[in-house]
Amino acid sequence: MSKQTDNQNNRSLELCKRVVTTESFIAEAKEIYGDRYDYSKVDYKNKEHRVTIVCPIHGDFQVYAREHLDGKGCPKCEKGEKFLLKLKEKFGDKFGLDEFIYESSTMPVTLICPTHGAFSRKPNQILNSTFGCPSCANQVKDDAHQAAVAKREEKIKAREELEAQRLNDWLNEREEQKKKRERALKAFQSGKKSHDFFSLFQIYQQIVDEHIDDIRYNAKWREPFVAPYRLTDEEARKLNCYREGDTFYRYPNEAPEDFYREAFEKDYAIYGRTFEETLSHRSCIILFEGNDLIIKEESYEHYLEQFGKTSEQVTRKTSELELPTSFVSIDFETLYSQRVSACSIGMVKYKDRKIVDHYYSLIRPPFDYEGKSGNALTWVHGISEEMLINEKTFAELLPEIESFVEGLPLVAHNASVEKCCIRDACAYYGIKTSLDYNNIIDTLPLSREAEARIGIVVEGQGTHSLDAVCCRFGVEVKNHHNALDDAEMCGGLMIAFYIILIENDKPALLQEKASNEEEAIRKPLEIKQDVAIENKASNSGCLGILLLGIILTIAFI
């Protein structure tokens, strides 16, 4: 084809003007194609007659005599050449052609990959693929998989290191508290006042509170410290206080000494509560048998019995619920444990249960304010003081926030946090807002109602953190503790609860997971609940100390 000239392309016209024999036809064909074809089977009759020509690669083929002299050769070779042009255009000179033979578009051709050697695929499969060579594609997939595995292992290792550090910190804190108790006990017994405790009873109360925290906020890494004290049902049946459904823990030789009870009678008995009642926390009941401390963790049903209710009665009826279909889900992250230190905000706007807009911003909180305490929570959300120095304050961002909300209802998970963030920031800067932060719809209690509606039973504390609830109701868990991702997860929960509580149906994702419902309830707790639970434990401890201080102040007055 490359040797043809304009005169050669018009050879068929000359056939009409002169006499052509088989020999002269072959001679002219060889001038055009050289030794590319074998013409031993040619029997030329006229220009409109088909002649048989032999291709050394594909064998015999027939073509009109005039068309052959105009440049039409082996059709398979021509298609193969077109394929090679496309192949080179897409992959360059990547593949070797030593074993290349083109038969048809439906027959595999063989190419040689410089990395993996010869391979055979259909022409279109090669041209339509990203890498041409299937082994190259598999290698890229394997590399991506290995990278993903390595990244996952890195995250697991980082999480294990974090848990090991938290465990070490926790043990050090326990040891420090124990030393404080020993110092305080010596001080009280020598007739002096303690710098760490108000009374002898408070020393023993801290011991019991530590055990209760271990039970109630039983993170995965604390389990080895809790399990030895948990009684089997057979062991629990021997207790005088046994009740089916409750969980019991025995701490040998930890019953209070007489001087603890005497200290209680002196300072606390005037409030009309017994020693055991004062030590008890909600569903964790304190009892003593001989020299042993017994903690009875009441089941949810037993806990409700004292109020004359059942779990079904606690659940509100569907007719009493009014859930919006258009709303703004909101989430704050704080730099410190105080809500005035809000350092990021994420909002997702929903119209008719569909996402229509997002809003995210870092917030420069006040770095020095009354009541500041604790370390920065950078380890939770990755935000540090240095990242916030040049950001806008809450007061500067408030107009943007109000404009985004457009007066729609606000939705949050554990909404008391968002309420306090807005309230405390406005109070700090002395500003007012149109945000209705006192009436934020809370998806946390809604999750309990939705569970009761579809028959999910969840035992234990900490099972209603945002990520745990999302896993339970088929909502995609994103980057937990990123304000924008948390807001979107919360909005997804709101839609799921609307479907369950208002439409009396199940979300599609939840229906797909129905067969693995138990796994969906419990697995997420191993991944994310530790952080949220620790915060709850810390807040609970702080509240307890505050209340105790108030009681003692009243008592001394």
HUHU-V63121 format. One record per residue. N is the residue number from 1. RES is the residue in one letter. NEAR is the number of other ideal C-beta (glycine too) atoms within 12 Angstrom. Layout:
n/res/near
N/RES/NEAR
N/RES/NEAR
//
This chain:
n/res/near
1/M/20
2/S/12
3/K/16
4/Q/22
5/T/14
6/D/10
7/N/16
8/Q/22
9/N/19
10/N/17
11/R/31
12/S/28
13/L/16
14/E/21
15/L/27
16/C/15
17/K/11
18/R/13
19/V/14
20/V/27
21/T/17
22/T/22
23/E/15
24/S/21
25/F/34
26/I/27
27/A/18
28/E/30
29/A/37
30/K/21
31/E/19
32/I/31
33/Y/30
34/G/15
35/D/13
36/R/23
37/Y/30
38/D/23
39/Y/31
40/S/14
41/K/19
42/V/32
43/D/19
44/Y/31
45/K/17
46/N/19
47/K/27
48/E/15
49/H/21
50/R/22
51/V/32
52/T/25
53/I/37
54/V/23
55/C/28
56/P/20
57/I/22
58/H/24
59/G/19
60/D/22
61/F/28
62/Q/21
63/V/34
64/Y/23
65/A/35
66/R/28
67/E/26
68/H/39
69/L/36
70/D/27
71/G/24
72/K/28
73/G/32
74/C/31
75/P/25
76/K/25
77/C/28
78/E/22
79/K/25
80/G/29
81/E/21
82/K/19
83/F/33
84/L/26
85/L/15
86/K/21
87/L/30
88/K/18
89/E/13
90/K/20
91/F/25
92/G/12
93/D/14
94/K/21
95/F/33
96/G/21
97/L/22
98/D/12
99/E/17
100/F/25
101/I/26
102/Y/32
103/E/24
104/S/17
105/S/22
106/T/13
107/M/20
108/P/22
109/V/32
110/T/25
111/L/40
112/I/22
113/C/27
114/P/19
115/T/20
116/H/20
117/G/18
118/A/22
119/F/29
120/S/24
121/R/29
122/K/23
123/P/32
124/N/19
125/Q/23
126/I/33
127/L/25
128/N/16
129/S/23
130/T/16
131/F/27
132/G/35
133/C/30
134/P/25
135/S/23
136/C/26
137/A/23
138/N/19
139/Q/17
140/V/19
141/K/16
142/D/14
143/D/15
144/A/14
145/H/14
146/Q/14
147/A/14
148/A/14
149/V/14
150/A/14
151/K/14
152/R/14
153/E/14
154/E/14
155/K/16
156/I/16
157/K/14
158/A/15
159/R/22
160/E/16
161/E/16
162/L/21
163/E/24
164/A/15
165/Q/16
166/R/24
167/L/23
168/N/15
169/D/18
170/W/27
171/L/19
172/N/14
173/E/21
174/R/23
175/E/15
176/E/16
177/Q/25
178/K/19
179/K/15
180/K/22
181/R/28
182/E/20
183/R/21
184/A/30
185/L/28
186/K/19
187/A/20
188/F/29
189/Q/17
190/S/11
191/G/8
192/K/13
193/K/15
194/S/25
195/H/11
196/D/24
197/F/32
198/F/28
199/S/32
200/L/33
201/F/37
202/Q/34
203/I/33
204/Y/36
205/Q/37
206/Q/34
207/I/33
208/V/36
209/D/33
210/E/36
211/H/35
212/I/34
213/D/34
214/D/32
215/I/39
216/R/32
217/Y/38
218/N/34
219/A/35
220/K/27
221/W/29
222/R/30
223/E/21
224/P/16
225/F/24
226/V/27
227/A/16
228/P/16
229/Y/30
230/R/26
231/L/28
232/T/17
233/D/16
234/E/10
235/E/17
236/A/27
237/R/15
238/K/16
239/L/27
240/N/15
241/C/26
242/Y/22
243/R/22
244/E/15
245/G/20
246/D/31
247/T/34
248/F/36
249/Y/36
250/R/30
251/Y/31
252/P/16
253/N/13
254/E/26
255/A/25
256/P/29
257/E/21
258/D/13
259/F/18
260/Y/34
261/R/23
262/E/19
263/A/29
264/F/30
265/E/21
266/K/19
267/D/28
268/Y/30
269/A/18
270/I/15
271/Y/20
272/G/8
273/R/17
274/T/18
275/F/29
276/E/26
277/E/18
278/T/33
279/L/37
280/S/27
281/H/32
282/R/23
283/S/27
284/C/35
285/I/33
286/I/38
287/L/33
288/F/31
289/E/25
290/G/15
291/N/14
292/D/25
293/L/33
294/I/38
295/I/41
296/K/37
297/E/37
298/E/29
299/S/23
300/Y/29
301/E/22
302/H/23
303/Y/26
304/L/20
305/E/19
306/Q/14
307/F/14
308/G/8
309/K/15
310/T/16
311/S/23
312/E/15
313/Q/14
314/V/20
315/T/25
316/R/19
317/K/16
318/T/22
319/S/9
320/E/11
321/L/23
322/E/17
323/L/30
324/P/27
325/T/21
326/S/27
327/F/39
328/V/41
329/S/47
330/I/50
331/D/44
332/F/51
333/E/43
334/T/36
335/L/40
336/Y/33
337/S/27
338/Q/31
339/R/33
340/V/33
341/S/38
342/A/47
343/C/43
344/S/40
345/I/45
346/G/39
347/M/42
348/V/40
349/K/33
350/Y/35
351/K/18
352/D/14
353/R/26
354/K/15
355/I/23
356/V/19
357/D/24
358/H/24
359/Y/28
360/Y/28
361/S/29
362/L/32
363/I/40
364/R/28
365/P/40
366/P/28
367/F/21
368/D/14
369/Y/20
370/E/11
371/G/17
372/K/20
373/S/14
374/G/19
375/N/16
376/A/26
377/L/28
378/T/22
379/W/23
380/V/31
381/H/32
382/G/21
383/I/32
384/S/23
385/E/22
386/E/16
387/M/20
388/L/30
389/I/17
390/N/11
391/E/25
392/K/22
393/T/28
394/F/41
395/A/26
396/E/17
397/L/33
398/L/28
399/P/16
400/E/20
401/I/36
402/E/27
403/S/19
404/F/29
405/V/32
406/E/22
407/G/17
408/L/32
409/P/28
410/L/44
411/V/44
412/A/42
413/H/42
414/N/33
415/A/32
416/S/22
417/V/34
418/E/42
419/K/27
420/C/27
421/C/42
422/I/42
423/R/27
424/D/31
425/A/38
426/C/28
427/A/22
428/Y/27
429/Y/25
430/G/11
431/I/22
432/K/15
433/T/28
434/S/19
435/L/35
436/D/23
437/Y/35
438/N/17
439/N/19
440/I/36
441/I/35
442/D/33
443/T/43
444/L/32
445/P/26
446/L/37
447/S/36
448/R/28
449/E/33
450/A/41
451/E/34
452/A/26
453/R/30
454/I/31
455/G/18
456/I/31
457/V/19
458/V/31
459/E/25
460/G/26
461/Q/31
462/G/36
463/T/35
464/H/37
465/S/40
466/L/45
467/D/37
468/A/38
469/V/45
470/C/39
471/C/40
472/R/41
473/F/49
474/G/33
475/V/38
476/E/20
477/V/30
478/K/25
479/N/24
480/H/36
481/H/32
482/N/28
483/A/41
484/L/32
485/D/30
486/D/44
487/A/44
488/E/37
489/M/41
490/C/49
491/G/47
492/G/37
493/L/52
494/M/49
495/I/42
496/A/40
497/F/47
498/Y/35
499/I/30
500/I/36
501/L/35
502/I/25
503/E/19
504/N/16
505/D/19
506/K/25
507/P/29
508/A/15
509/L/24
510/L/34
511/Q/19
512/E/14
513/K/26
514/A/21
515/S/10
516/N/17
517/E/24
518/E/17
519/E/15
520/A/30
521/I/31
522/R/23
523/K/21
524/P/32
525/L/31
526/E/24
527/I/23
528/K/32
529/Q/35
530/D/33
531/V/31
532/A/33
533/I/32
534/E/34
535/N/29
536/K/28
537/A/31
538/S/24
539/N/24
540/S/24
541/G/26
542/C/20
543/L/16
544/G/26
545/I/21
546/L/15
547/L/19
548/L/26
549/G/18
550/I/16
551/I/24
552/L/22
553/T/13
554/I/14
555/A/18
556/F/12
557/I/7
//
